[in-house]
Amino acid sequence: MDTKDNHSLPADDTTRLADTNSPTTANPAETTGSTTDPASTTSPTYTGITEEFNTEDIQVVQVGSVLKNRFVLEEMLGRGGMGVVYKAQDMRKVEAMDRDPYIAVNVLS
């Protein structure tokens, strides 16, 4: 057999199985972890103080709202799990006399 890459095969090409009673690491002292059932462990309980959610800073976005002093929301096109899509008029396109000044704006919730 010609092996030029130092990856020689054993003399007999039989399949060898690892001993099932031995640990998977070379040093048994290196084995860590618990042998308990993962389903029986409990989640940590968080008892820390959380910040209150300040609802005064929330701005309601709806038809008629103006975003970034540029986009006027004119019609709701759809609603989904991530937010609402509006038809909006782009005021810069209006200033540039664009024939189609409308765009779709996705407002994430």
N, C-alpha and C positions, 0 to 999 in steps of 0.2 A: 504494500500500500504506500502511495506517495503522498506525504503530508508536508507541504511547504509552509503552511501558515501556523504551525505549532498547535493545531487543534487536532490532536490525535485521538482516535477512538480506542476504547478498551479492547483488549485482545478478544474477549468474547462479547458479542453485541447483544447481550440479554438485557431485558428491562429490569431495573432494580427499584424496589419500593423502600421508602424510608420506614424506619421502625416507628410504629404508632405510639409506643410508650415513651419515646424520647421527646424532649422539648424541641421546638422548631429553631431555636437559636443555638449557637455553638456553646455558649456558656449558660448553664441553667440559672445562674444568679442574675442574668440579664432579663429573665422573663418577668414581666410586670403585668399589672392588670388584675382584674377580679374574675373569678370563675362564676359569679352570680349571674342569674338570668337577667338580661337587659330589660325585659318587660317588667321585672319586679322592682326596678329602681324608680325613685320618685324624682320629679322635677324640682329644681330649687324654688323656694318661695321668696318672692321679692317683697321686702317690707320697707324699702326706702321711700322717702317722700318724693312725690312726683310734682312737676310744675302744673299749675292750673292752665287750662287752655283759654287764652284771651280771645273772646268772641268779638270784642270791639273793633279789632283790626280787620275783620273779614269784610270784603267788599262783594256785594251780590252782583254777579254779571248776568245780564238779561238783555232781551231785545231793546234797543235804544241806547245801550251802554256804549261808551267810546273808550277804546283801549289805546294806550300810548299816544293819546291826542292825534290819532291817525285813522283807526279802524272803527267805523260805525256799524254796530251789529244790527242787521235789519230783519233777519228771519232765522229761526231755529230750524236746521236741516235734519238733525238727528241727535239721539242721546244714547249713551252706552255706559259700560262699566267704568270707563276711564274719564269720561267727560261729555261735553256737549259741543256739537259742530254747528257753527252759525254761518250764514251768508253775510258777508260784511262788505261795506264800501270803503275802499282805500282812498283816503282824501288826497294823497299825493298823486294817485292816478287821475283823480278828478281835476286837480290843478294842472296836470299835464295834458288834459283833454283826451285821455285814453278812451277809446270807444267802448271798452269793457272794464270798468273800474271795480268790478266785484271779485272777491276772493272768498275762499272758505277758511274759517278760523276755528281751530280746535282748542277749546278752553278746558284744560284738565281740572278734574275735581280732586 
